[in-house]
Amino acid sequence: MRRRIGIVTLVLLLAFALVFVQLNNLQVVQASKLADAPGNTAGMQRIFSENRGPILTADGQVMAESVPLPGGNSYQRTYPAGSLYGDITGYFSLIYGLSGLEYELNRYLVPHVVVPDSISQLLGSSEQTDSVVTTINSRLQRTAYQALGSLKGAVIALDPRTGAILALASNPTYDPAPLAAQSTTTEIAAWKADLANPGDPLLDRAISRAYPPGSTFKMVTTSAIFDHDPKLALINFPAVSQIPLPETTHELHNYAYESCGGTLTQTLPVSCDTAFAQLGLKLGATALSEEATAFGFNQVPPIDLPGAAASTFPPASFFKQNLPQLAFSAIGQGNVTATLLQMALVGAGIANHGAIMTPHVLNRVLNPQDAVVTAYHPHVWRVATSPSTAAQVTQLMIDVVRYGTAVGIQIPGVQIAAKTGTAQTTLTSHSSVLGASDNWMVAFAPAENPRVVVAVVVPKQPGLSANPTGAQYAGPVVKAMLEAALGITGGQG
């Protein structure tokens, strides 16, 4: 009996010793490796040749993976789809560090220590690489680039019910593969080529660049009217082509000097600038500024991708001595700027009964045994407006597609809500320069039970027609995305 007790005691002591050694390895020996910042190339030198977990689309397509090199002791990071997911995965570069999901989720992708939960794990390797599964739909992602074609611009598609990003495209983009090359000469050459490209492919126009949102901002102005002073919706403005701006000798013109007027139910579908400028002045700076803040302006949206920029709307105090700017701000001009992500979230808030869900690209993380390490759980970022207001704005946006500025995106059998935007690049209402306007559209469908929000921006660029409307260039991209998202024949993919 004593001998058995002695054996058991010895086994327990050995087990405790093993636990101590392994925990010491986890907490001390390996800690410095994990503490290396992803942009620190000294730390990168060590991890560059190691195996790294894959990044996958929601439908199982490989966005990034590591493949063994001859000899089996080192690995090469590859991006099988080339530039298709470049702005999402980012790059994994020995010289230039990490970006995108490679940076954001590096702690899962890099070989990392895990606390053992079994004797077999305790006696085996303490390191593992996880697989990252995203919310990206490969068909929608491909459709976005096909629909943009040669246009410089960006596309976001998201699920308003969860905040899941279904597609995120910025054109032109870049191929991360050369930046992950084993040859530093290749990396440097690729980096210099990307920097020298006048299209600025390293810029993520979907989340990092803010533009004047133009008339897409009227979604916010309309929401503010219903939230703060619903009587304004009943004002019947006379049909005019221009109005005088207060405290100045200048005037604000409608697009192409067209005459328009009426109540809100008539002026939003045709995107009447003169009416909305007057509505903004009557609504007041405080209400408009509060509504913009409620929808997320002046904050960085909490998306799980690095580099997101804040959108801007001036504080109410800014307009005290500058009422003309209040008129321009009500139509998304002047000092108002927005990222494509921000305007997609405005549309998502309206589509989701007033609640904006936190935007995210991460779906779940799986360990080598395909067990879930962590999963994203949707949650509300902001409650922007009430369900009642959201429903009223939605109905007006349906009319935009039925007979207003977005009739071109109609899809038989599908009710769509949308808002177009044509943002002049100066405070003058027109320019003779070709392609001098930024073109926008935000849409969601089916309007009665929205499953997808699509936002598109096509910024000013050579080769566009003079003063194009948001429906002219952004519209066909939005329609292609909606068709693909809803599984309707005609969507590219």
C-alpha positions as CSV (number, residue, x, y, z in Angstrom):
1,M,0.0,0.0,0.0
2,R,2.8,2.4,0.9
3,R,4.5,1.7,-2.4
4,R,1.4,2.5,-4.3
5,I,0.9,5.7,-2.4
6,G,4.5,6.6,-3.1
7,I,4.0,5.9,-6.8
8,V,0.9,8.1,-6.9
9,T,2.7,10.8,-5.1
10,L,5.6,10.7,-7.5
11,V,3.2,10.9,-10.5
12,L,1.5,13.9,-9.0
13,L,4.7,15.6,-8.3
14,L,5.9,15.0,-11.9
15,A,2.6,16.3,-13.2
16,F,2.9,19.5,-11.1
17,A,6.4,19.9,-12.4
18,L,5.3,19.6,-16.0
19,V,2.5,22.1,-15.3
20,F,5.0,24.5,-13.8
21,V,7.4,24.2,-16.7
22,Q,4.7,24.6,-19.3
23,L,3.2,27.6,-17.5
24,N,6.6,29.2,-17.2
25,N,7.0,28.6,-21.0
26,L,3.6,30.3,-21.6
27,Q,4.0,33.2,-19.3
28,V,7.7,34.0,-19.6
29,V,9.5,32.4,-22.5
30,Q,6.8,33.0,-25.1
31,A,5.5,36.3,-23.7
32,S,8.2,38.4,-25.4
33,K,7.3,36.9,-28.8
34,L,3.7,37.8,-28.4
35,A,4.5,41.3,-27.1
36,D,6.1,42.2,-30.4
37,A,4.1,44.9,-32.2
38,P,2.9,43.8,-35.6
39,G,4.6,46.8,-37.2
40,N,7.9,46.0,-35.6
41,T,10.0,44.4,-38.3
42,A,12.4,43.0,-35.7
43,G,9.6,40.9,-34.3
44,M,8.4,40.3,-37.9
45,Q,11.7,38.8,-38.8
46,R,11.0,36.0,-36.4
47,I,7.4,35.3,-37.3
48,F,7.6,36.0,-41.0
49,S,8.6,32.4,-41.9
50,E,6.2,30.7,-39.4
51,N,2.9,29.1,-40.2
52,R,0.0,31.6,-39.9
53,G,-3.7,30.9,-39.7
54,P,-5.9,31.3,-42.8
55,I,-8.5,34.0,-43.3
56,L,-11.7,32.8,-45.0
57,T,-14.9,34.3,-46.4
58,A,-18.3,33.4,-44.9
59,D,-18.8,30.9,-47.7
60,G,-15.4,29.2,-47.3
61,Q,-13.2,30.9,-49.9
62,V,-9.6,31.4,-48.9
63,M,-8.7,35.1,-48.6
64,A,-5.2,34.5,-47.1
65,E,-3.2,31.4,-46.1
66,S,0.3,30.2,-45.4
67,V,1.8,27.4,-47.6
68,P,5.0,25.5,-46.7
69,L,8.1,26.3,-48.7
70,P,10.4,23.5,-49.9
71,G,12.2,22.0,-46.9
72,G,9.1,22.3,-44.7
73,N,10.7,24.6,-42.1
74,S,9.2,27.9,-43.3
75,Y,6.0,29.2,-44.8
76,Q,4.9,31.7,-47.5
77,R,1.9,33.9,-46.9
78,T,-0.3,33.8,-50.0
79,Y,-3.5,35.6,-51.2
80,P,-5.1,33.2,-53.7
81,A,-7.7,35.8,-55.0
82,G,-5.1,38.4,-55.7
83,S,-6.4,41.9,-55.1
84,L,-10.0,40.9,-54.5
85,Y,-9.8,41.1,-50.7
86,G,-6.7,43.3,-50.4
87,D,-8.5,46.1,-48.5
88,I,-9.9,43.6,-46.0
89,T,-7.1,41.2,-45.4
90,G,-4.4,43.8,-45.6
91,Y,-0.8,42.6,-46.1
92,F,1.7,40.6,-44.0
93,S,5.1,42.1,-44.9
94,L,8.6,41.7,-43.5
95,I,9.5,45.3,-44.3
96,Y,6.2,47.1,-44.0
97,G,4.5,45.2,-41.2
98,L,0.8,44.3,-41.1
99,S,-2.4,46.0,-42.1
100,G,-6.1,45.1,-42.3
101,L,-7.3,41.9,-40.7
102,E,-3.7,40.6,-40.7
103,Y,-3.0,43.3,-38.2
104,E,-6.4,43.5,-36.4
105,L,-6.6,39.7,-35.7
106,N,-2.9,39.0,-35.6
107,R,-3.2,37.5,-32.1
108,Y,-5.2,34.6,-33.5
109,L,-3.4,34.2,-36.8
110,V,0.2,34.1,-35.5
111,P,1.3,30.9,-33.7
112,H,0.3,31.6,-30.1
113,V,0.4,29.9,-26.8
114,V,-2.7,28.3,-25.4
115,V,-3.4,27.2,-21.8
116,P,-3.7,23.4,-21.9
117,D,-7.0,21.9,-20.9
118,S,-5.9,18.3,-21.1
119,I,-2.9,16.1,-20.4
120,S,-2.3,15.5,-24.1
121,Q,-2.2,19.2,-24.7
122,L,0.0,19.7,-21.7
123,L,2.5,17.1,-23.0
124,G,2.2,18.3,-26.6
125,S,2.8,21.7,-28.4
126,S,1.7,24.8,-26.5
127,E,1.3,26.7,-29.8
128,Q,-1.5,26.9,-32.3
129,T,-2.7,29.0,-35.2
130,D,-6.4,29.7,-35.5
131,S,-8.6,30.2,-38.6
132,V,-10.4,33.5,-39.0
133,V,-13.8,33.3,-40.7
134,T,-15.2,36.6,-41.9
135,T,-18.6,37.9,-42.8
136,I,-17.6,38.6,-46.4
137,N,-19.6,37.0,-49.1
138,S,-17.3,36.1,-52.0
139,R,-20.0,36.6,-54.7
140,L,-20.9,40.0,-53.4
141,Q,-17.2,41.0,-53.2
142,R,-16.6,40.0,-56.7
143,T,-19.7,41.7,-57.9
144,A,-18.6,45.0,-56.3
145,Y,-15.4,45.1,-58.3
146,Q,-17.0,43.9,-61.5
147,A,-19.7,46.6,-61.2
148,L,-17.2,49.4,-60.5
149,G,-15.1,48.4,-63.5
150,S,-12.7,51.2,-64.2
151,L,-14.4,53.7,-61.9
152,K,-12.5,55.0,-59.0
153,G,-14.8,54.4,-56.0
154,A,-15.9,52.2,-53.2
155,V,-18.7,49.8,-52.3
156,I,-20.0,48.5,-48.9
157,A,-22.8,46.0,-48.5
158,L,-23.9,45.1,-45.0
159,D,-26.7,43.3,-43.1
160,P,-28.6,46.0,-41.2
161,R,-29.9,43.4,-38.7
162,T,-26.5,42.4,-37.5
163,G,-23.9,44.9,-38.8
164,A,-22.1,42.2,-40.7
165,I,-20.1,43.5,-43.6
166,L,-20.9,41.4,-46.6
167,A,-18.7,43.2,-49.1
168,L,-16.1,46.0,-48.9
169,A,-14.4,47.2,-52.0
170,S,-12.2,50.1,-52.8
171,N,-11.1,50.7,-56.4
172,P,-8.4,50.7,-57.5
173,T,-7.0,48.3,-55.0
174,Y,-3.8,46.3,-54.6
175,D,-2.5,42.8,-54.5
176,P,-1.0,42.0,-51.1
177,A,1.0,39.0,-52.4
178,P,4.1,41.0,-53.6
179,L,4.2,42.8,-50.2
180,A,4.5,39.3,-48.6
181,A,7.2,38.1,-50.9
182,Q,10.3,36.3,-49.6
183,S,12.4,38.7,-51.6
184,T,12.8,42.1,-50.0
185,T,13.6,43.5,-53.4
186,T,10.2,42.4,-54.6
187,E,8.5,43.9,-51.5
188,I,10.1,47.2,-52.0
189,A,9.4,47.4,-55.7
190,A,5.7,46.5,-55.1
191,W,5.4,49.1,-52.3
192,K,7.0,51.9,-54.5
193,A,4.7,50.9,-57.4
194,D,1.6,51.2,-55.2
195,L,2.7,54.6,-53.8
196,A,3.5,55.9,-57.3
197,N,0.1,54.8,-58.7
198,P,-2.0,57.9,-59.2
199,G,-5.1,55.9,-58.3
200,D,-3.7,55.5,-54.7
201,P,-4.5,51.8,-54.4
202,L,-3.3,51.7,-50.7
203,L,-6.1,54.1,-49.7
204,D,-9.3,52.3,-48.5
205,R,-12.0,54.7,-49.8
206,A,-14.7,52.7,-48.1
207,I,-13.6,53.5,-44.5
208,S,-10.7,55.9,-44.5
209,R,-11.6,58.7,-46.8
210,A,-14.4,61.2,-46.1
211,Y,-16.2,63.0,-48.8
212,P,-19.1,65.5,-48.9
213,P,-22.1,63.2,-48.7
214,G,-24.4,65.5,-50.8
215,S,-28.0,64.6,-50.8
216,T,-27.6,61.2,-49.1
217,F,-27.3,63.4,-45.9
218,K,-31.0,64.3,-46.5
219,M,-31.7,60.9,-44.8
220,V,-30.4,62.5,-41.6
221,T,-32.1,65.9,-42.2
222,T,-35.4,64.1,-42.8
223,S,-35.0,62.1,-39.7
224,A,-34.3,65.2,-37.7
225,I,-37.5,66.8,-39.0
226,F,-39.6,63.9,-37.8
227,D,-37.7,63.7,-34.5
228,H,-37.6,67.4,-33.6
229,D,-40.3,69.3,-35.5
230,P,-42.7,67.1,-37.5
231,K,-44.8,70.2,-38.5
232,L,-42.0,71.1,-40.9
233,A,-42.9,68.1,-43.0
234,L,-46.2,69.9,-43.9
235,I,-44.7,73.1,-45.2
236,N,-45.5,73.6,-48.9
237,F,-42.5,75.3,-50.4
238,P,-43.1,77.1,-53.7
239,A,-41.4,75.6,-56.8
240,V,-38.2,77.6,-57.4
241,S,-34.9,77.0,-59.0
242,Q,-32.9,79.1,-56.4
243,I,-33.2,80.8,-53.1
244,P,-31.2,83.7,-51.5
245,L,-28.9,82.7,-48.7
246,P,-29.4,84.6,-45.4
247,E,-26.9,87.3,-44.5
248,T,-25.3,87.2,-47.9
249,T,-25.8,88.3,-51.5
250,H,-25.4,84.7,-52.7
251,E,-27.9,82.2,-53.8
252,L,-28.3,78.4,-53.5
253,H,-29.4,76.7,-56.7
254,N,-31.0,73.4,-57.4
255,Y,-29.2,70.9,-59.6
256,A,-29.2,72.1,-63.2
257,Y,-31.3,75.0,-62.0
258,E,-34.4,72.9,-62.0
259,S,-37.5,74.2,-60.2
260,C,-39.0,72.1,-57.4
261,G,-41.1,72.5,-54.3
262,G,-43.9,71.1,-52.3
263,T,-44.1,69.3,-48.9
264,L,-41.5,66.8,-47.6
265,T,-43.3,63.9,-49.3
266,Q,-42.7,65.7,-52.7
267,T,-39.3,67.2,-52.1
268,L,-37.3,64.2,-50.8
269,P,-38.0,61.9,-53.8
270,V,-36.8,64.5,-56.3
271,S,-34.0,65.7,-53.9
272,C,-35.0,69.3,-53.9
273,D,-32.1,71.3,-52.6
274,T,-33.9,74.6,-52.2
275,A,-36.6,73.1,-50.1
276,F,-34.2,71.1,-47.9
277,A,-31.9,74.2,-47.4
278,Q,-34.9,76.1,-46.1
279,L,-36.0,73.1,-43.9
280,G,-32.5,73.1,-42.4
281,L,-32.7,76.8,-41.6
282,K,-36.1,76.3,-39.9
283,L,-35.1,73.1,-38.1
284,G,-32.1,74.9,-36.6
285,A,-28.5,74.1,-35.9
286,T,-29.0,72.4,-32.6
287,A,-31.5,69.8,-33.9
288,L,-29.5,69.1,-37.0
289,S,-26.3,68.7,-35.1
290,E,-27.8,66.5,-32.5
291,E,-29.3,64.2,-35.2
292,A,-26.0,63.9,-37.0
293,T,-24.3,63.0,-33.8
294,A,-27.1,60.4,-33.1
295,F,-26.3,58.8,-36.4
296,G,-22.6,58.6,-35.6
297,F,-21.0,61.7,-37.1
298,N,-17.9,63.0,-35.3
299,Q,-17.0,59.5,-34.1
300,V,-15.0,56.7,-35.6
301,P,-17.3,53.8,-36.3
302,P,-16.1,50.8,-34.2
303,I,-15.4,48.5,-37.1
304,D,-12.9,45.7,-36.6
305,L,-10.6,47.0,-39.4
306,P,-7.8,49.5,-38.8
307,G,-7.8,52.9,-40.4
308,A,-11.5,53.9,-40.1
309,A,-12.0,57.7,-40.2
310,A,-14.6,59.8,-38.5
311,S,-17.2,61.7,-40.4
312,T,-17.8,65.4,-39.5
313,F,-20.7,67.6,-38.8
314,P,-20.1,71.0,-37.2
315,P,-21.3,71.8,-33.7
316,A,-24.3,74.0,-33.4
317,S,-22.2,76.9,-32.3
318,F,-20.4,76.9,-35.6
319,F,-23.6,78.1,-37.4
320,K,-24.4,81.1,-35.1
321,Q,-22.6,83.5,-37.3
322,N,-22.9,81.4,-40.5
323,L,-26.4,80.6,-41.4
324,P,-25.6,80.0,-45.1
325,Q,-23.4,77.1,-43.9
326,L,-26.4,75.7,-42.1
327,A,-28.4,75.7,-45.3
328,F,-25.6,73.9,-47.1
329,S,-25.1,71.4,-44.3
330,A,-28.8,70.4,-44.5
331,I,-28.1,69.1,-48.0
332,G,-24.8,67.4,-47.1
333,Q,-22.5,70.1,-48.4
334,G,-20.3,72.8,-46.8
335,N,-18.4,71.5,-43.8
336,V,-20.1,68.1,-43.8
337,T,-18.0,65.1,-44.7
338,A,-18.7,61.4,-44.4
339,T,-17.0,58.1,-45.1
340,L,-18.9,55.5,-47.2
341,L,-19.1,53.4,-44.1
342,Q,-20.8,56.2,-42.2
343,M,-23.5,56.7,-44.9
344,A,-24.0,52.9,-45.1
345,L,-24.6,53.0,-41.3
346,V,-27.1,55.8,-41.7
347,G,-29.0,53.7,-44.2
348,A,-28.7,50.7,-41.9
349,G,-30.1,52.6,-38.9
350,I,-33.2,53.6,-40.9
351,A,-33.5,50.0,-42.3
352,N,-33.2,48.5,-38.8
353,H,-36.0,50.6,-37.1
354,G,-33.6,53.3,-35.9
355,A,-30.9,51.1,-34.3
356,I,-27.4,51.0,-35.9
357,M,-25.7,47.7,-35.2
358,T,-21.9,47.7,-34.7
359,P,-20.2,47.1,-38.1
360,H,-17.9,44.1,-38.1
361,V,-16.0,41.8,-40.5
362,L,-15.2,39.0,-38.0
363,N,-17.6,36.1,-37.9
364,R,-15.8,33.6,-35.7
365,V,-12.4,32.2,-34.9
366,L,-11.8,28.4,-35.1
367,N,-8.9,26.4,-33.5
368,P,-7.2,23.6,-35.5
369,Q,-9.9,21.2,-34.3
370,D,-12.6,23.5,-35.8
371,A,-13.9,24.4,-32.3
372,V,-15.0,27.9,-31.8
373,V,-12.4,30.0,-30.0
374,T,-14.5,33.2,-30.2
375,A,-17.5,34.3,-32.1
376,Y,-18.9,37.8,-32.8
377,H,-22.2,38.6,-31.1
378,P,-24.1,41.4,-32.8
379,H,-24.9,44.4,-30.6
380,V,-26.2,47.9,-31.1
381,W,-23.7,50.7,-31.6
382,R,-26.2,53.6,-31.5
383,V,-29.9,54.2,-31.4
384,A,-30.1,56.9,-33.9
385,T,-33.9,57.5,-34.1
386,S,-37.2,56.0,-33.3
387,P,-38.9,53.1,-35.1
388,S,-41.7,55.6,-36.1
389,T,-39.3,58.0,-37.7
390,A,-37.3,55.2,-39.4
391,A,-40.6,54.0,-40.9
392,Q,-41.5,57.4,-42.2
393,V,-38.1,58.0,-43.7
394,T,-38.2,54.5,-45.3
395,Q,-41.5,55.3,-47.0
396,L,-40.0,58.5,-48.5
397,M,-37.0,56.6,-49.7
398,I,-39.2,54.0,-51.4
399,D,-40.7,56.9,-53.3
400,V,-37.2,57.9,-54.4
401,V,-37.0,54.6,-56.3
402,R,-40.7,54.6,-57.4
403,Y,-40.7,57.9,-59.1
404,G,-37.7,60.0,-57.9
405,T,-34.0,60.2,-58.6
406,A,-33.3,56.5,-58.2
407,V,-35.9,55.0,-60.6
408,G,-33.0,53.4,-62.5
409,I,-32.4,50.8,-59.7
410,Q,-35.9,49.4,-59.8
411,I,-36.0,45.6,-59.7
412,P,-39.3,43.9,-60.6
413,G,-40.9,42.3,-57.6
414,V,-38.6,44.0,-55.1
415,Q,-39.4,47.1,-53.1
416,I,-36.3,49.2,-52.7
417,A,-35.6,52.2,-50.5
418,A,-32.8,54.6,-51.6
419,K,-31.3,58.0,-51.6
420,T,-29.0,59.5,-54.2
421,G,-26.4,62.1,-53.7
422,T,-24.5,64.5,-56.0
423,A,-22.0,66.4,-53.9
424,Q,-20.5,69.5,-55.6
425,T,-16.8,69.9,-54.8
426,T,-17.2,73.7,-54.1
427,L,-19.9,75.8,-52.5
428,T,-21.0,77.0,-55.9
429,S,-23.8,74.9,-57.2
430,H,-22.3,74.0,-60.5
431,S,-19.0,73.6,-62.3
432,S,-18.1,73.2,-65.9
433,V,-15.2,70.8,-65.0
434,L,-15.9,67.3,-66.2
435,G,-16.6,64.9,-63.4
436,A,-16.5,67.7,-60.8
437,S,-19.1,66.0,-58.5
438,D,-18.9,63.1,-56.0
439,N,-21.6,60.6,-56.8
440,W,-23.4,58.7,-54.1
441,M,-26.2,56.3,-53.5
442,V,-27.4,54.4,-50.4
443,A,-30.1,51.7,-50.8
444,F,-31.7,48.8,-48.9
445,A,-34.0,46.0,-49.8
446,P,-36.5,44.5,-49.4
447,A,-37.7,47.8,-48.0
448,E,-40.4,46.0,-45.9
449,N,-37.9,43.7,-44.3
450,P,-34.4,44.8,-45.2
451,R,-31.7,42.2,-45.5
452,V,-29.0,44.2,-47.2
453,V,-27.8,47.8,-47.3
454,V,-25.6,48.9,-50.2
455,A,-23.7,52.2,-50.3
456,V,-21.6,53.4,-53.2
457,V,-19.4,56.4,-53.7
458,V,-17.8,57.4,-57.0
459,P,-15.7,60.5,-56.3
460,K,-14.9,63.2,-58.8
461,Q,-12.4,61.9,-61.4
462,P,-11.5,62.6,-65.0
463,G,-13.6,60.9,-67.6
464,L,-17.0,61.3,-66.0
465,S,-19.6,63.5,-67.6
466,A,-20.0,67.0,-66.4
467,N,-21.8,67.2,-63.1
468,P,-23.1,63.6,-63.0
469,T,-25.8,62.6,-60.7
470,G,-25.5,60.0,-58.0
471,A,-27.9,57.8,-60.0
472,Q,-25.7,58.0,-63.1
473,Y,-22.6,56.2,-61.9
474,A,-23.3,54.9,-58.4
475,G,-26.8,53.6,-59.4
476,P,-25.8,50.8,-61.7
477,V,-23.3,49.5,-59.1
478,V,-26.0,49.6,-56.4
479,K,-28.5,47.7,-58.6
480,A,-25.9,45.0,-59.4
481,M,-25.1,44.6,-55.7
482,L,-28.8,44.3,-54.8
483,E,-29.5,41.8,-57.5
484,A,-26.5,39.7,-56.3
485,A,-27.4,40.0,-52.6
486,L,-31.0,39.0,-53.2
487,G,-30.1,36.2,-55.6
488,I,-31.8,37.8,-58.6
489,T,-30.8,36.9,-62.1
490,G,-28.8,39.8,-63.5
491,G,-26.4,40.2,-60.6
492,Q,-22.8,39.8,-61.6
493,G,-20.8,37.1,-59.9
